[in-house]
């Protein structure tokens, strides 16, 4: 507390010119905008270049069936194989996604952070609620208004129909959007509405 008081007092004792100059310098740093191409190049430095999706499944139906199997058996390795990787995001997904373009202009690091964070939270909820148990899977339906984004086709949201232990049939969004590219399907993330 004493250190904070002394620091506040020391700042208050600076001449007004130095404080204004420091504020201008700070504002210049905070207000700077990194061009999209520069931000994407920096984001891609950590990722091997890819030109196709790996893992996943060859059809939307197969992907959803594998999702159900992985959930009922607590197979976290399968969940990783079905999910968009950071390299796939960086090289195949980001640059054609509307959120990366004006007027949104989300940086690749922020967009990846949001996808990964929401997906991890969703997967945790799924495994807590249904992991290792029979889901009572009956089928699924997706919004058929697919979105073409370059070579990517984005499908969803989707609802899974299942039978609860008491016999009631329910529908829920158990996963996020689906990505198809080159005949291979993956989940963009596992965000859900439980």
C-alpha positions as CSV (number, residue, x, y, z in Angstrom):
1,X,0.0,0.0,0.0
2,X,2.9,2.4,0.9
3,X,4.6,1.6,-2.5
4,X,1.4,2.4,-4.4
5,X,0.9,5.6,-2.5
6,X,4.6,6.6,-3.2
7,X,4.2,5.7,-6.9
8,X,1.0,7.7,-7.2
9,X,2.7,10.6,-5.5
10,X,5.8,10.4,-7.7
11,X,3.6,10.5,-10.8
12,X,1.7,13.5,-9.5
13,X,5.0,15.4,-9.0
14,X,6.1,15.2,-12.6
15,X,5.9,18.3,-14.6
16,X,2.8,18.6,-16.8
17,X,4.9,18.5,-20.0
18,X,6.4,15.1,-19.2
19,X,3.1,13.6,-18.2
20,X,1.4,14.8,-21.4
21,X,4.3,13.5,-23.6
22,X,4.1,10.2,-21.8
23,X,0.4,10.0,-22.4
24,X,0.8,10.8,-26.1
25,X,3.5,8.1,-26.4
26,X,1.2,5.6,-24.6
27,X,-1.8,6.5,-26.8
28,X,0.3,6.0,-29.9
29,X,1.2,2.5,-28.8
30,X,-2.4,1.6,-27.8
31,X,-4.0,3.0,-30.9
32,X,-1.6,1.4,-33.3
33,X,-3.2,-1.1,-35.8
34,X,-1.3,-4.0,-37.1
35,X,-2.2,-4.7,-40.7
36,X,-4.1,-7.9,-41.3
37,X,-1.4,-9.4,-43.5
38,X,1.3,-8.7,-40.8
39,X,-0.8,-10.1,-38.0
40,X,-1.5,-13.3,-40.0
41,X,2.1,-13.8,-40.9
42,X,3.1,-13.5,-37.3
43,X,0.4,-15.9,-36.2
44,X,1.5,-18.4,-38.9
45,X,5.1,-18.4,-37.6
46,X,4.2,-21.0,-35.0
47,X,2.4,-23.3,-37.4
48,X,3.5,-25.7,-40.1
49,X,1.9,-24.8,-43.4
50,X,-0.9,-27.1,-44.4
51,X,-3.0,-27.3,-47.6
52,X,-5.7,-29.7,-46.6
53,X,-7.5,-30.9,-43.5
54,X,-6.2,-34.0,-41.7
55,X,-8.1,-36.2,-39.3
56,X,-11.8,-35.6,-39.2
57,X,-14.1,-37.8,-41.4
58,X,-15.1,-38.2,-45.0
59,X,-18.8,-37.2,-44.5
60,X,-20.9,-35.1,-42.2
61,X,-22.8,-38.2,-41.0
62,X,-19.6,-40.0,-40.2
63,X,-18.3,-37.0,-38.3
64,X,-21.4,-36.8,-36.1
65,X,-21.4,-40.6,-35.5
66,X,-17.7,-40.4,-34.4
67,X,-18.6,-37.4,-32.1
68,X,-21.3,-39.5,-30.4
69,X,-19.0,-42.6,-30.1
70,X,-16.2,-40.4,-28.6
71,X,-18.6,-38.8,-26.1
72,X,-20.1,-42.2,-25.0
73,X,-16.6,-43.6,-24.5
74,X,-14.8,-40.5,-23.1
75,X,-12.3,-40.7,-26.1
76,X,-10.6,-37.3,-25.8
77,X,-8.0,-38.3,-28.5
78,X,-10.9,-38.7,-31.0
79,X,-12.2,-35.2,-30.1
80,X,-8.7,-33.8,-30.9
81,X,-8.7,-35.6,-34.3
82,X,-12.1,-34.2,-35.2
83,X,-11.2,-30.6,-34.3
84,X,-9.8,-27.8,-36.5
85,X,-6.1,-27.5,-35.6
86,X,-4.2,-24.2,-35.1
87,X,-2.3,-24.8,-38.4
88,X,-5.6,-25.5,-40.3
89,X,-7.1,-22.4,-38.8
90,X,-4.0,-20.3,-39.8
91,X,-3.6,-21.6,-43.3
92,X,-7.0,-22.7,-44.4
93,X,-9.8,-21.1,-42.4
94,X,-9.0,-17.6,-41.1
95,X,-8.3,-15.6,-44.3
96,X,-11.7,-16.4,-45.8
97,X,-13.8,-16.2,-42.7
98,X,-16.1,-13.1,-42.6
99,X,-15.0,-12.2,-39.0
100,X,-11.4,-11.7,-40.3
101,X,-12.6,-9.2,-42.9
102,X,-14.1,-5.7,-42.7
103,X,-16.0,-4.5,-40.8
104,X,-15.1,-7.0,-38.1
105,X,-11.4,-7.3,-38.7
106,X,-10.7,-9.8,-35.9
107,X,-7.0,-10.5,-35.6
108,X,-6.1,-14.2,-36.1
109,X,-4.8,-14.4,-32.5
110,X,-8.0,-13.0,-31.0
111,X,-10.3,-15.2,-33.3
112,X,-8.3,-18.3,-32.4
113,X,-8.4,-17.4,-28.7
114,X,-12.2,-17.1,-28.8
115,X,-12.7,-20.3,-30.9
116,X,-10.4,-22.4,-28.7
117,X,-11.7,-21.0,-25.4
118,X,-15.4,-21.4,-26.2
119,X,-14.7,-24.9,-27.6
120,X,-12.7,-26.1,-24.6
121,X,-15.4,-24.8,-22.3
122,X,-18.0,-26.6,-24.3
123,X,-16.1,-29.9,-24.5
124,X,-15.6,-29.8,-20.7
125,X,-19.4,-29.4,-20.2
126,X,-20.1,-32.2,-22.7
127,X,-17.8,-34.6,-21.0
128,X,-19.1,-33.7,-17.5
129,X,-22.7,-34.2,-18.5
130,X,-22.6,-37.1,-21.0
131,X,-19.0,-38.5,-21.0
132,X,-18.9,-42.3,-20.7
133,X,-22.7,-42.7,-20.8
134,X,-25.1,-43.8,-23.5
135,X,-26.3,-40.7,-25.3
136,X,-29.5,-42.3,-26.6
137,X,-28.6,-40.9,-30.0
138,X,-31.4,-40.8,-32.6
139,X,-30.0,-38.5,-35.2
140,X,-29.2,-34.9,-36.0
141,X,-30.4,-32.0,-38.2
142,X,-28.4,-29.0,-39.4
143,X,-29.4,-25.7,-40.9
144,X,-29.0,-26.4,-44.6
145,X,-28.0,-22.9,-45.4
146,X,-24.3,-23.7,-45.8
147,X,-21.9,-20.8,-46.1
148,X,-19.2,-20.9,-48.8
149,X,-16.0,-19.3,-47.6
150,X,-13.3,-19.8,-50.3
151,X,-12.7,-23.5,-50.5
152,X,-14.4,-24.0,-47.2
153,X,-18.1,-24.9,-46.6
154,X,-19.4,-24.1,-43.2
155,X,-22.5,-25.9,-42.0
156,X,-24.6,-25.4,-38.9
157,X,-25.8,-24.9,-36.3
158,X,-26.9,-28.5,-35.8
159,X,-29.1,-30.1,-33.2
160,X,-28.7,-33.7,-31.9
161,X,-31.9,-35.7,-31.2
162,X,-31.6,-38.2,-28.3
163,X,-33.7,-40.1,-25.9
164,X,-33.3,-39.3,-22.2
165,X,-33.3,-42.1,-19.6
166,X,-36.9,-41.3,-18.7
167,X,-37.9,-41.9,-22.4
168,X,-38.3,-38.2,-23.4
169,X,-36.9,-37.2,-26.8
170,X,-34.9,-34.0,-26.7
171,X,-32.9,-31.9,-29.1
172,X,-29.8,-30.0,-28.1
173,X,-26.8,-28.2,-29.8
174,X,-24.0,-30.3,-28.6
175,X,-21.3,-28.9,-30.9
176,X,-20.3,-25.9,-32.9
177,X,-20.2,-25.3,-36.7
178,X,-18.9,-27.9,-39.1
179,X,-16.2,-27.3,-41.7
180,X,-15.9,-29.2,-45.0
181,X,-12.9,-28.8,-47.3
182,X,-11.7,-31.1,-50.0
183,X,-14.2,-33.8,-49.0
184,X,-13.0,-33.9,-45.4
185,X,-15.2,-32.8,-42.4
186,X,-14.1,-31.4,-39.0
187,X,-15.6,-29.4,-36.1
188,X,-14.6,-25.8,-35.9
189,X,-15.1,-26.0,-32.2
190,X,-17.2,-27.8,-29.5
191,X,-19.1,-24.8,-28.3
192,X,-22.6,-25.9,-27.4
193,X,-25.9,-25.0,-25.7
194,X,-26.5,-27.4,-22.9
